[in-house]
Amino acid sequence: MRREDRGNIILSGFMGSGKTTVGRVLARSLRMHFVDMDRYIEEKAGRSVKEIFAENGEAYFRALEARTVRELAKEKRYVVASGGGTLMDPENVRAFREGGGTVYFLDVPAAALKERLKNDTKRPLLQVPDRNAVIDRLLLERRPKYLAGADRIVEAGAPISVVAQRIAALHGYDLPETAFRTHRRIRRGGRRGKERA
């Protein structure tokens, strides 16, 4: 049975906050579609985010990101895992909201983020000798903007199923935590970078 359309769920947060993992669980459990913005951009561009940054620079990537936001904002029944810097731009926040989306900020303590990201090899901004210093600096810059752009703030240091249930409840879905357990496989398909539950 198709669930009522309550608008798109837009997940915001620092890299490593769990947007993709939580987003997949949410989409599956709520019978919505899922898209990871970075993966979607990579598949359309035919290159990794790391390669785009290296070859064309961050400004070029942010322009691709803004176009992707406008495209995804027109979709229906989507859970969108935004990139770590996507919602730093108020225009991107506005575009998602105008499309009926609700922005949920996944708030994770700095220590937990550092632990999650300590072995990362893909995120361009973290490929430096002192990544913890970069994380501290970026959090200082970005957290106020995440808060300003969020419609809802979700404490996201908890297990995935708990975080997913919290977001679903805030979005108007009354489901038990067991509905968000991650033991079931997620069916993939659809257009580039998109997964349809």
C-alpha positions in Angstrom: 0.0 0.0 0.0 1.4 3.4 -1.0 2.0 5.7 1.9 0.7 9.3 1.9 3.0 11.8 0.3 4.2 14.2 3.1 7.0 15.8 1.1 10.6 14.9 0.6 12.9 14.2 3.5 16.2 16.1 3.1 19.1 14.9 5.3 21.6 17.5 6.2 24.8 17.2 8.3 28.5 17.0 8.4 30.4 14.3 6.5 30.2 11.1 8.5 26.9 12.1 10.2 25.2 9.0 8.6 23.0 10.7 6.0 23.4 7.9 3.4 23.1 5.0 5.8 20.1 6.5 7.7 18.6 7.7 4.4 18.6 4.2 2.9 16.9 2.8 6.0 14.3 5.5 6.0 13.5 5.2 2.3 13.1 1.4 2.6 10.9 1.5 5.7 8.7 4.4 4.4 8.5 3.0 0.9 10.1 6.1 -0.5 12.9 6.5 -3.1 16.5 7.3 -2.0 19.2 9.3 -3.6 22.7 10.1 -2.4 23.6 13.4 -4.0 27.4 12.8 -4.2 26.9 9.5 -5.9 24.3 10.9 -8.2 26.6 13.7 -9.3 29.5 11.2 -9.8 27.3 9.0 -12.0 26.1 11.9 -14.1 29.7 13.4 -14.4 31.4 10.0 -15.0 34.0 11.0 -12.3 34.3 10.8 -8.6 33.8 13.8 -6.4 37.5 13.6 -5.6 38.4 13.8 -9.3 36.0 16.7 -9.9 37.6 18.7 -7.1 41.1 17.9 -8.3 40.4 18.6 -12.0 37.9 21.5 -11.8 38.0 22.9 -8.3 35.4 23.2 -5.6 33.5 26.1 -7.2 32.7 23.9 -10.3 31.6 21.1 -8.0 29.3 23.4 -6.1 27.7 24.6 -9.3 27.0 20.9 -10.3 25.6 20.4 -6.8 23.2 23.4 -7.1 21.8 22.1 -10.4 21.3 18.7 -8.8 19.4 20.3 -5.9 17.0 22.0 -8.3 16.5 18.8 -10.2 15.8 16.7 -7.1 13.6 19.3 -5.5 11.0 18.5 -8.3 10.9 14.8 -7.4 8.2 13.3 -5.2 8.5 10.9 -2.3 12.3 11.0 -2.0 14.8 10.8 0.9 17.8 12.8 -0.2 21.2 12.5 1.5 22.7 15.9 0.7 26.5 16.4 0.4 28.3 17.7 3.5 28.5 21.2 2.0 25.2 21.2 0.0 23.1 23.1 2.4 25.7 25.7 3.3 24.2 27.6 0.4 20.8 29.2 1.4 19.7 28.9 -2.2 19.9 25.2 -2.1 17.9 25.1 1.2 15.3 27.4 -0.4 15.0 25.2 -3.5 14.4 22.0 -1.5 11.8 23.8 0.7 10.0 25.2 -2.3 9.8 21.7 -3.6 8.0 20.7 -0.4 11.0 19.2 1.3 11.7 19.2 5.0 15.4 19.6 6.1 16.5 17.4 9.0 20.0 18.1 10.5 21.7 15.0 11.8 23.6 16.4 14.8 26.6 14.2 15.7 29.2 15.1 18.4 32.6 16.1 17.0 34.4 13.1 18.7 32.1 10.6 17.1 32.6 12.3 13.7 36.4 12.1 14.0 36.2 8.4 14.9 33.9 7.7 11.9 36.1 9.6 9.5 39.6 8.6 10.8 40.2 6.1 7.9 38.4 8.0 5.1 40.1 8.1 1.8 37.4 9.5 -0.5 36.4 12.9 0.9 38.7 15.5 -0.8 38.7 18.0 2.1 40.0 15.3 4.5 43.0 14.2 2.5 45.4 16.2 4.6 48.0 15.4 7.4 45.9 16.7 10.3 42.3 15.8 9.4 41.1 16.4 12.9 42.1 20.0 12.7 40.2 20.3 9.4 37.1 18.7 11.0 37.2 21.1 13.9 37.6 24.1 11.5 34.8 22.9 9.2 32.5 22.2 12.0 33.0 25.6 13.4 32.2 27.1 10.0 29.4 24.8 9.0 27.4 23.9 12.2 25.7 27.4 12.5 24.7 27.1 8.9 23.4 23.6 9.3 21.3 24.8 12.2 20.1 27.9 10.3 19.0 25.8 7.3 17.3 23.0 9.3 13.6 22.6 9.8 14.3 19.9 12.4 17.3 18.9 14.5 17.9 15.2 15.1 20.4 13.8 17.7 22.1 11.3 15.4 24.8 9.8 17.6 22.4 6.9 18.3 22.0 3.6 16.4 20.8 3.9 12.8 17.4 2.4 13.5 16.8 4.8 16.3 17.8 7.9 14.3 15.6 6.7 11.4 12.6 6.3 13.7 13.2 9.8 15.1 13.1 11.3 11.7 10.1 9.3 10.6 8.2 10.4 13.7 9.0 14.0 13.1 7.8 13.6 9.5 4.5 12.3 10.7 5.0 8.5 10.5 4.2 6.5 13.6 6.2 3.3 13.2 8.0 1.1 15.8 11.8 1.1 16.0 11.8 -2.5 14.7 10.4 -1.2 11.4 13.8 0.5 10.8 16.1 -2.5 11.6 18.7 -3.0 8.9 18.5 -6.7 8.4 16.5 -6.5 5.2 18.2 -6.0 1.8 17.6 -2.7 0.0 16.5 -3.1 -3.6 18.4 -0.8 -6.0 17.5 0.5 -9.3 16.0 3.5 -11.1 17.9 6.4 -12.6 21.5 7.4 -12.0 22.4 7.4 -8.3 18.8 6.8 -7.3 17.4 3.8 -5.4 13.8 2.9 -5.4 12.4 1.0 -2.5 
